[in-house]
Each structure stands twice: as structure tokens, then as C-alpha cells.
Amino acid sequence: LSHRRTAIMAAKACGFTCRSVECRSVDEVADAVAKAGRAVAKAPWSGSGRGLRWIDGRLSPLDRSWAEKTIATQGSLMVEPRLQVVQDFAIEYVVGNHPTPVGIERDKGNVTFLGFSLFATQNGVYRENRLLGDGEILRQLSQFVPTATVLSSKSHIESWLQSAIAPIYSGPLGIDMFVYRTTDGYAINPMVEINFRHTMGHVAVALRTHTNEKTFHPEPES
């Protein structure tokens, strides 16, 4: 499930526009990069900003070497256009009987929504979470896209989780999204990646009612 292919399958099942393609040869990677122009290539078994490579227009010798090694060890490589991200966010869940944080009641059924999380990245690498309530997060997102658009995406995702994931998985998961700039304004990518584990977003949801701090970021290792 943690393979990035799952996010492609989910996006298609939810009816979202899916720009990511799975490439199984370096020639396929080169073709996908050429079509995308500014592209990001992602190792299929990776997450949290790791295993990413930014490519402009065509593969350099170093890009080609990296792609060859990744495909040799992981079987494929995901390529998608590099969009102009203006705000990262996520939705956090637990599936099945996995414990929920204190103060969060379990939803009826097998999929429990814990909350939205608003976070920041740098070149795809996680940096920090804002400790904001769901209402405030939706208000901030509404500066770019209608709240109804965000909630509609959430509804489609929950239907997919209930039918496709709940029968085969029990535990925490988070789905990363982002708002990006278009020539006509803003839009959302509602299925960037799926993390089948506890995420920093889960930490933020658990912390936000227990502290006056407004930002959470891990301390760098000494």
C-alpha cells in the first residue's frame, strides 16, 4: 500500500485529475519529463520529501544514472509535472480499531477523520506544522479555493478509503494535498501521496488543543 502507485490508483478511483505516471524504463522517464517540462521524479518506495528529484526539460547524465538505479532497485519511477505550490495541507485518519487521540471520538464505520493539518515544506521536505483548528485551516485555504472544493475532495477520499482500504488495512494514515497556482488562479491537488503511518499531521492534530503554541516543528538532531 505504501507504494506511490496506490496514490495514482486512488486519484483515478476518486475522479481526480492524475498527472503522475509510473515509468518502468529510463526511456519512459525521459518521455514523461519531456512532456511535463519542469518535472519531479519520485522513487516509488519513498516519502516525506525523500527520493525526489527535480528535472527541467530533459535528463542530465546524473538524472539518468539516478533513474537507472532507482528502477533497478525499486522497479519503476513516478514522474509528474512540477506545479507552483502555494500551500501544503493534509487530511489525517485512522482506519479500523486503531486508537484515536484523546478528545477525538471515533466516527461510525471503519474510517475516522481526525482533522486537517496545515504544514510547510522546502523542496518537498517537511519543515513544520501550524497548530490550527479545522475551521481556521479551511478559512485559510478558502483564500485560494472554495471550501466546498476541499470538502468534496475529502468526501470522495473517504468513500474510497471505506471501500478499498478499510477491508485490508487497520491503522493511521495521512493524505497529503496542496494548493497550486494556475494561469487562471488556484487549484488543489487532492492526492499528492498517501502515508500509511503516523504523520507529523497526526502529531499536530493531537497537540493543537493542548498547547498555546501555533507552530510545531521537530528539533534538528544534535
N, C-alpha and C positions, 0 to 999 in steps of 0.2 A: 504493500500500500504506500510506502514512503517513496517509491519511485516517482519521479516527476511526471511520468506517463499518467498517473492517476488524476492529476490536476487537469490534464488535457481531456481525459475521458469525462471528468466531472463538468468541465466547462461546456462540452458538447451536449451532455445529458441535460444541463440546466438551460440550454438555449442561448448561452453567452457567445459572443464573438471570440473565437480562439485563434490567436495569431502564432502560437507556438507550434513548431513542427519537430518531430523526432527524426533525427538523421542517423543512419546506420553505416555511413561511409564518409570519408573526408570529401569526396566529390559532392555528395548530397549537402554537406555542411557548406561548402563553397557556393553552391547554387542558392541555398537558403539565405546566406549572408548577402549575396549579390542582389537578391530580390528585396531584402529588408533595407539595404543601405547601411545605416547605423544599426548594428545588431548586438544582442547579448547572447552568448552561448553559455549553456548551463549543463554541468555534469548531472546525469540523471539521479545519481545517489549522492545528493548534497543538499544543504540547506543553510539558513542563517547567514546568507551572503558568501558562503564558501563555494568553491567550484564554479565561479562565474568568470567570464572573460568578455571584455568589451572589444568589439571588432568594427572597424569602419570600412565598409565597401568591399574589401577583399581580404583573404587570408594572407598574413605575413608568414615567413618561414617559421617563426616561433608559434604563431597561431596554429599552423598546420601540424607542427610537432605535438603541441598540446592536444589537439583534436585527435590525432592518431593514437596517442597514449590513452586518452580517455575512452575512446571507442574500443580499444583493445582490452581495457580492464573492466569497463562498465557496459559495453555492448552497444551504446548509442550516445547521442549528444542532442540536447534540445536547443533550438535556435528560434529567436523571436525578435521582432523589431524593438529597438531601444526607444522608449517613449519618454516624453518630458514630464517626469513625475513631480507633482507639487505637494502631495500629502499621502503618506503611508498610513494605513489603518488595517484592522483585522477584526474578525469575529471569533469568539472563543466558546468552546463547547466541551461538555463531557458526554460520552455515549455509554449506554448501558448502566450498570450499577456502580460505576466508579464514583468515589466520594466527591461531593461538591464543596467549595469553600464555605466557611462559616457565614451564615447570613443569606445564602443563596438557596432558594427552595428548588427542588427537582421538578422539572416540567413533567407533565403527563406524557407517557410514551417513553421511547428509548433515547431521545436526543434532548439534552438540556442546554439551553442557551445561557451562558454565564454573563456575557457582556461584550461591548465593543472595546477595542483598545486603539489608541492613537499613538503612533510611535514615529521615530525619525531614524533614517539610515544615511550612510555615506558610502557611495559607490556600491550599494546593495548590502552593506554590512550594518547590522543593528547597532544603534547608539543609545537610544533612551526611549522611555515611555512617558507620556503625560498621564498623570493620575486624575482623570476627569470622569464624571459620571456619563452614562449613555446619552442623556438628554443634551449635555454640553457638547459631547463629541458629534452628535447628529447636527447640532446647531452650527458647529464649526465646518462640518462637511457641506452644509447647505449653502455656504458661501460659494461653492463651486458647482454642486449638482443638487437636484431636488431630493429632499428626504425620501420621497416616495420611490425614487430610483434605488436608493440604498436598501430600503425595506423590501422592495420587490426582489432584489438580488438575494437578500437574506432568506426570503420565503422559498425561492427556488432551491437554494442550497439546502435548507432544512428538509425539504421534500426528498432531495437526492440522498442526504445523509440517512434519513429514515428508511428509504427503500434499498439503498445499495451498500451502506456502511454498517448500520446497526446490526444487521444479521450476521456480520462476520468480524466485528471489532468492538471491543469494550475498552474505554479509556478516554484520556483527554485528547483534544485536537484543536488546532487553530488554523484559520484560513486567512492568509494574507491578501490584502487588496491594496489598490492605490488609486488616487485621483490623478489624472494626467491632462496636460494641456493639448488641445487640438486646434486646428485652423479656425474652427467655429466656436471655440470656447473651452469647455471642460467635459470630461467623461470619466467613467470609472472602469478599471479592470477588476472584476469581482472574483477572479480566481487566479492569483499570481502563483501561489503554492499552498500545499496542504501539509501541515506539520502534525504528524500523529504522535504527539508527546505533549508534555507541559511546555509552554512557551513563556517568554517574558510578558506576553499579554495576559496569561493566566496569573502571573505574579502581580501585574498591575491591577487587575480586577480584584484580586484578593486584598491588596494593600489600600486601595483608594478610599475605603470607608474607615480605615484605622490609622490614618496619619493626616497631618495638615500639609505635608509636602505635596507639591504639584508636579514634581518630576522624579522619575526613578531611572537611574542608570547604574549598571554594575560598576563597582570599583575596579580599576585596572589591577592586574596581578603585579605584586611587587617582586 
